[in-house]
Amino acid sequence: MKRLDKEFSIDFVKQLDNNMLERLEKEQYELVWFTDMGSSIADYKGINKVITDHHVCSPDTNYSFHLNPHLFGLDGSMEISGAGVTFLVARELSSDCRDLAPLAIVGACGDLQDVKHCRLQGFNRKIVEEGEKTGLLKKQVDIRYFGRETRPVYKLLQFATDPLIPGLTGREDACISFLKECEIPLKDGDNWRKWIDLSLNERRKIVSEIIKLLLVKGFGYKVAIRVLGEIYLLAKEEEGTELHDAKEFATMLNATARYGEPEVGLNVCLGDRDKWFKKARNLLRNHRQNLVNGLQLARDEGIVEREFLQYFHAGEAIKETIIGIVTGMMLNSGEVNTNLPLIGFANTENGDIKASARARRELADKGLNLSVALRNAAEALNGVGGGHSVAAGATIPQGKEEEFLEILEKEIKNQLSL
C-alpha cells in the first residue's frame, strides 16, 4: 500500500467476532483487506473486502475477492501460508513487490510449513525460487534445530526437538559433555560458539554423532534423517542476527505480537534496523524467559492423560498468547506421551478459556485433524475454534473445560478410527 501511495490504516486483531464485524461495517471503509484470516466471513455482505488467507474454508461463490489455497485444491497448512498468498496479490499489484518474497518465506516458516518434509513444498517452492532470483533469499541444507544463528551450540542441542536427541534434549550438562567428547571447543575466547561459528567438519561430526545416537536408540532411519533439512537465509540481513534465518525472524515477529506490540514487528518488516529492531529483541528476550517459566509451570501442574488426549491447565499463570507455544514445547520435551495430542488451557483476559492443542505429524497421517476437532467441540459449547491439523486453538466459556474435553475426545477417537 505504501508503494502504491495509498492511504491506509492497519489493525491487528485476534479473531473476527460479531463486534469487530459490526465496527468495520459502521466505519464504512472503502475496502478492508483481511490477511491470514477472514475466510469464515467470505460471504459477509456488509463489508467491501479482499481476503488473503490459507486456513481451511468452505467453497464459496465470492472467488473474485477471496484468495485461499483450499479454493484451488491446495493444502493451506503446507503448500502456502497467509503471508504467501498476500505476497502473490502484492506482487500482482506492483512488480516492485517482488523483493517481499523473503517475508512470505518467513511467514511459511513461522507457520511450520517446512516441518513435514523438512523443506518447503508446493507453492512455497515457487516463492523460494523467486527470492533466489532476486538474490534476496538463499536455501541450503543444514541442521534443522532452532537457534543456528543466535544460540550457543550446547543450547541449540539442549532445546533440540523434531527429532529429540536421546540423552541430550533438556539436559544442559549432557550437551556440554557431548561437545567435549566430540572435541568441539565451546568458546572462542570469552564468547560462546554458535552453530554458524563452527567449521564444516565440526558440523558434520556433530550431525553424524546425533544420527548415530538416534539409530542406536532405535528411532529408525526416517526419524534420524530429520536432523538435516533445508534452511532459508535472508541474504541482505546480517549473519548472526535474528533476521538472517527465516525461522528466527518468524519467532521474533511472534514475540512482538504475543505481547501486544505487533506494530514493533511490522516496523521491523518495513525495514527498521534501529529503534524498532532493538525493541523487538527486548520483547524476544522476555518471550524466551516466559516460555522457560511456562514450561516449568506445565511440569509442576502435571499432565493428565485420558484415553485419546492429554492436557494441563495453567489458569492465569501462562499468558493466553503463549499457551500454544508452551504446549508445543511440552509435547516435544521428551517428558510427555507423544502418541496423544496435548491440550493446554489458560484463562483469557475477558474471562473465557483458551485451549491450545498440539500433536505430532504422525497422528495427522493417521487421520487426526485438530482444526476440525477443536472447532466442533468449541461450537458445541458456543465457543469458537480452528487452526491446522496438528496445531489448533479454541476459546470456550469458563467452567466448560471438562465438557469440552469429553466432546473433543470423542471427535479425536472418531477421526483415528476411520
C-alpha positions in Angstrom: 0.0 0.0 0.0 2.9 2.4 0.8 4.5 1.7 -2.6 1.2 2.3 -4.3 0.9 5.6 -2.4 -2.4 4.6 -0.9 -3.9 5.9 2.3 -4.4 3.0 4.8 -4.6 2.1 8.4 -3.6 -1.3 10.0 -5.5 -3.1 12.7 -4.2 -6.2 14.4 -7.0 -8.5 15.7 -7.0 -11.9 17.4 -10.3 -13.0 15.8 -13.2 -11.8 13.8 -16.2 -11.8 16.1 -19.5 -10.0 15.6 -18.4 -6.9 17.5 -15.4 -6.5 15.1 -17.5 -7.0 12.0 -20.2 -4.6 13.2 -17.5 -2.0 14.0 -15.9 -2.4 10.5 -19.3 -2.1 8.9 -20.2 1.0 10.8 -16.8 2.7 10.0 -17.6 2.2 6.2 -14.1 1.8 4.8 -13.8 1.9 1.0 -12.0 -1.5 1.3 -10.9 -3.9 4.1 -8.1 -6.3 3.3 -8.1 -9.3 5.7 -4.7 -11.1 5.8 -4.2 -14.5 7.3 -7.8 -14.5 8.4 -11.2 -13.8 7.0 -12.2 -16.9 5.1 -15.0 -17.6 7.6 -16.7 -14.3 6.5 -16.2 -14.6 2.8 -19.9 -14.3 2.2 -20.5 -11.5 4.8 -22.2 -8.7 2.8 -21.7 -5.7 5.0 -18.1 -5.0 4.2 -16.3 -4.4 0.9 -13.4 -6.7 1.3 -10.4 -8.6 0.0 -9.3 -11.8 1.8 -5.9 -13.4 1.5 -5.9 -16.4 3.8 -4.7 -20.1 4.0 -6.9 -21.6 6.7 -9.5 -24.3 5.9 -12.6 -22.8 4.3 -15.8 -23.8 2.8 -16.2 -23.4 -1.0 -17.9 -20.1 -1.7 -19.0 -18.1 -4.7 -17.1 -14.9 -3.9 -13.9 -16.1 -5.7 -13.1 -12.6 -7.1 -12.0 -11.2 -3.7 -11.0 -14.4 -1.8 -7.6 -15.9 -2.4 -7.2 -19.1 -0.4 -5.3 -22.3 -1.5 -8.1 -24.5 -0.4 -10.3 -23.0 -3.1 -7.8 -24.3 -5.7 -7.3 -27.8 -4.3 -4.1 -26.9 -2.4 -3.2 -27.6 1.2 -3.0 -24.4 3.1 -1.3 -26.0 6.1 1.8 -26.9 4.0 1.8 -25.5 0.4 1.4 -21.8 1.1 0.8 -19.5 4.1 -1.3 -16.4 4.7 1.9 -14.4 4.1 2.5 -16.3 0.8 -1.0 -15.6 -0.7 -0.7 -11.9 0.5 2.6 -11.7 -1.3 1.1 -13.1 -4.5 -1.5 -10.3 -4.5 1.1 -7.6 -3.6 3.3 -8.8 -6.5 0.4 -8.5 -9.0 -0.4 -5.0 -7.7 3.1 -3.9 -8.2 6.1 -5.7 -9.7 8.2 -3.7 -7.2 6.9 -6.0 -4.5 8.9 -9.0 -5.8 11.5 -8.1 -3.2 9.0 -9.1 -0.5 9.4 -12.8 -1.2 11.7 -13.3 1.8 8.8 -12.1 4.1 6.5 -14.6 2.5 9.0 -17.4 3.4 9.4 -16.0 7.0 5.6 -16.4 7.2 5.7 -20.0 5.8 8.4 -21.0 8.4 6.5 -19.3 11.2 3.6 -21.5 10.3 5.9 -24.6 10.4 5.1 -25.4 6.7 8.6 -26.9 6.3 8.2 -29.4 9.1 6.6 -32.4 7.5 9.1 -32.8 4.6 12.0 -30.9 6.3 11.7 -28.4 3.4 9.1 -26.1 2.0 6.8 -27.6 -0.6 4.1 -26.7 -3.0 3.6 -23.1 -4.0 6.1 -22.0 -1.3 8.8 -23.6 -3.5 8.0 -21.1 -6.3 8.3 -18.2 -3.8 11.7 -19.5 -2.7 12.8 -19.6 -6.3 11.6 -16.1 -6.9 13.5 -14.9 -3.8 16.7 -16.7 -5.1 16.4 -15.0 -8.5 16.3 -11.6 -6.9 19.4 -12.5 -4.7 17.4 -11.9 -1.5 17.0 -15.4 -0.4 19.3 -18.4 -0.1 18.4 -22.0 0.7 20.9 -24.6 2.0 20.9 -28.0 3.7 21.9 -27.8 7.3 20.9 -28.9 10.8 17.2 -28.1 11.4 17.4 -27.3 15.1 16.3 -23.8 16.1 18.9 -21.2 17.0 21.7 -21.8 14.4 22.4 -18.1 14.3 21.9 -16.9 17.9 22.2 -19.8 20.4 25.4 -21.3 21.8 25.8 -24.8 20.3 25.1 -26.5 23.6 21.9 -24.6 24.0 20.9 -25.5 20.4 21.3 -29.2 21.4 19.6 -28.7 24.8 16.4 -27.4 23.2 16.5 -29.7 20.2 13.2 -31.2 19.1 12.0 -33.0 16.0 13.8 -35.2 16.5 14.5 -35.2 20.2 18.1 -36.2 20.9 18.1 -39.1 23.4 20.2 -38.2 26.4 20.8 -34.6 25.3 17.4 -32.8 24.8 16.6 -31.0 28.0 19.9 -31.7 29.7 22.4 -28.8 29.6 25.3 -30.7 31.3 24.9 -33.7 28.9 25.1 -31.4 25.9 28.3 -29.7 27.1 29.8 -33.1 27.8 28.7 -34.4 24.4 30.5 -31.5 22.6 33.7 -32.0 24.7 33.7 -35.7 23.7 33.4 -34.6 20.1 36.4 -32.3 20.7 34.3 -29.3 19.7 35.6 -26.1 21.6 32.7 -24.4 23.4 34.1 -20.9 23.2 36.1 -18.6 21.1 37.9 -16.6 23.8 35.1 -15.3 26.1 32.3 -15.9 23.5 30.2 -19.0 23.3 30.4 -20.5 19.8 27.2 -20.7 17.8 26.4 -23.2 15.0 27.4 -20.7 12.4 30.8 -20.3 14.0 31.7 -24.0 13.6 33.7 -25.3 10.7 32.1 -27.6 8.1 34.0 -30.6 9.6 32.8 -29.7 13.1 29.2 -29.5 11.9 29.5 -32.8 10.1 30.9 -34.5 13.2 28.1 -33.3 15.4 25.4 -34.3 12.9 26.9 -37.7 12.4 27.1 -38.4 16.2 23.4 -37.2 16.7 22.2 -39.5 13.9 24.2 -42.4 15.4 22.6 -41.8 18.8 19.1 -41.8 17.2 19.8 -45.1 15.3 21.4 -46.8 18.3 18.4 -45.9 20.5 16.0 -47.4 17.9 14.5 -44.3 16.4 14.9 -45.5 12.9 16.2 -44.0 9.7 13.1 -41.9 8.9 13.5 -40.1 12.2 17.3 -39.8 12.1 17.4 -38.1 8.7 15.1 -35.3 10.0 18.2 -33.8 11.7 19.0 -32.3 8.4 16.8 -30.2 6.1 16.5 -27.0 4.2 17.0 -23.7 5.9 16.2 -20.3 4.4 18.5 -17.3 4.8 17.7 -13.7 4.1 20.8 -12.7 2.1 20.7 -9.0 2.9 20.4 -9.4 6.6 23.4 -9.5 9.0 24.6 -13.0 9.8 24.3 -13.9 13.5 21.2 -11.7 14.0 17.6 -12.9 14.5 16.8 -11.6 11.0 19.2 -13.7 8.9 17.4 -17.1 9.4 13.7 -17.2 8.4 12.8 -19.3 11.4 14.4 -17.0 13.9 12.9 -13.9 12.1 9.5 -15.6 12.4 10.0 -16.2 16.1 10.9 -12.6 16.7 7.7 -11.4 14.9 5.8 -13.9 17.0 7.2 -12.4 20.2 6.2 -8.8 19.3 2.5 -9.8 18.6 2.1 -12.1 21.6 3.0 -9.3 24.0 0.5 -6.8 22.5 3.1 -4.8 20.4 2.6 -6.1 16.8 3.5 -2.6 15.4 7.1 -3.4 16.5 7.2 -6.4 14.3 5.5 -4.5 11.5 8.2 -1.8 11.6 11.0 -4.4 11.5 9.4 -6.0 8.4 9.2 -2.5 6.9 13.0 -2.2 7.2 13.7 -0.6 10.6 17.1 -1.9 12.0 17.5 0.6 14.8 14.8 1.6 17.3 12.1 -0.9 16.5 14.6 -3.8 15.9 16.1 -3.1 19.4 12.6 -3.2 20.9 11.8 -6.4 19.1 14.9 -8.0 20.5 13.9 -7.0 24.0 10.5 -8.5 23.5 12.1 -11.7 22.2 14.3 -12.0 25.3 11.3 -11.5 27.6 9.4 -14.1 25.5 12.1 -16.7 25.9 12.1 -16.3 29.6 8.4 -16.5 29.8 8.5 -19.8 27.8 11.1 -21.2 30.2 8.8 -20.3 33.1 5.7 -21.6 31.3 7.4 -25.0 30.7 8.3 -25.3 34.3 4.8 -24.4 35.4 3.3 -27.1 33.0 5.7 -29.6 34.6 4.6 -28.6 38.1 1.0 -28.6 37.2 1.3 -32.1 35.7 -0.1 -33.7 32.6 -3.4 -35.5 32.9 -3.7 -38.4 30.5 -7.0 -39.6 29.1 -7.5 -42.4 26.5 -7.3 -40.2 23.4 -5.7 -37.0 24.7 -3.8 -35.4 27.5 -4.0 -31.9 29.0 -2.8 -29.4 31.6 -4.5 -26.3 32.9 -2.3 -23.2 33.5 -5.0 -20.9 34.8 -3.7 -17.3 34.8 0.0 -18.4 35.2 0.7 -18.6 31.5 -0.5 -15.9 29.1 -3.2 -17.0 26.7 -1.0 -15.6 23.9 1.8 -18.2 24.5 -0.1 -21.2 25.8 0.1 -22.7 22.3 3.9 -22.4 22.2 4.3 -23.8 25.7 2.0 -26.7 24.8 4.1 -27.5 21.6 7.4 -27.3 23.6 6.0 -29.5 26.3 4.9 -32.1 23.7 8.4 -32.1 22.2 10.2 -32.1 25.6 10.6 -35.8 25.8 8.7 -35.7 29.1 5.2 -36.5 27.8 3.4 -39.1 25.8 3.9 -38.1 22.1 1.3 -40.7 21.0 -1.5 -38.4 22.3 -2.5 -34.8 21.4 -1.7 -32.4 24.2 -4.1 -29.6 25.1 -3.1 -26.6 27.2 -5.7 -24.4 28.9 -5.2 -20.8 30.0 -7.5 -18.1 31.3 -8.2 -15.2 28.9 -8.4 -11.5 29.9 -12.2 -11.4 29.2 -13.0 -14.4 31.4 -13.1 -17.2 28.8 -10.8 -20.1 28.5 -8.2 -20.5 25.7 -7.4 -24.1 24.7 -4.4 -24.8 22.5 -3.8 -28.3 21.1 -0.7 -29.8 19.5 0.0 -33.2 18.1 2.8 -35.0 16.3 2.6 -35.1 12.5 2.4 -39.0 12.6 -1.1 -38.7 14.1 -2.2 -36.4 11.3 -1.1 -39.1 8.9 -3.4 -41.5 10.7 -6.4 -39.1 10.2 -6.2 -36.6 13.1 -7.3 -33.1 12.3 -7.2 -30.9 15.4 -8.7 -27.9 13.5 -11.9 -29.8 12.8 -12.0 -31.5 16.2 -11.5 -28.3 18.2 -13.9 -26.3 16.1 -16.7 -28.9 16.6 -16.0 -29.2 20.3 -15.9 -25.5 20.8 -19.0 -24.7 18.8 -21.0 -27.3 20.8 -20.3 -25.1 23.8 -21.0 -21.7 22.0 -17.3 -21.2 21.6 -15.0 -20.8 18.5 -12.1 -23.0 17.3 -10.0 -23.9 14.3 -6.4 -23.8 13.0 -4.4 -26.6 11.4 -4.3 -30.4 11.6 -1.5 -30.6 14.2 -1.8 -27.2 15.8 -5.2 -25.6 16.6 -6.9 -23.5 19.2 -10.3 -22.7 20.7 -12.0 -20.2 23.0 -14.7 -21.6 25.3 -16.7 -20.4 28.3 -15.1 -20.7 31.7 -16.1 -23.8 33.6 -16.8 -25.8 30.4 -13.3 -27.4 30.2 -14.5 -30.9 31.2 -17.4 -30.9 28.8 -15.0 -29.6 26.1 -12.5 -32.4 26.8 -15.3 -35.1 26.6 -16.5 -33.8 23.2 -13.0 -33.3 21.9 -12.0 -36.8 22.9 -15.0 -38.3 21.0 -14.0 -36.2 18.0 -10.4 -37.5 18.1 -11.5 -41.1 18.6 -13.8 -40.9 15.6 -11.0 -39.4 13.4 -8.5 -42.0 14.3 -11.0 -44.9 14.0 -11.9 -44.1 10.4 
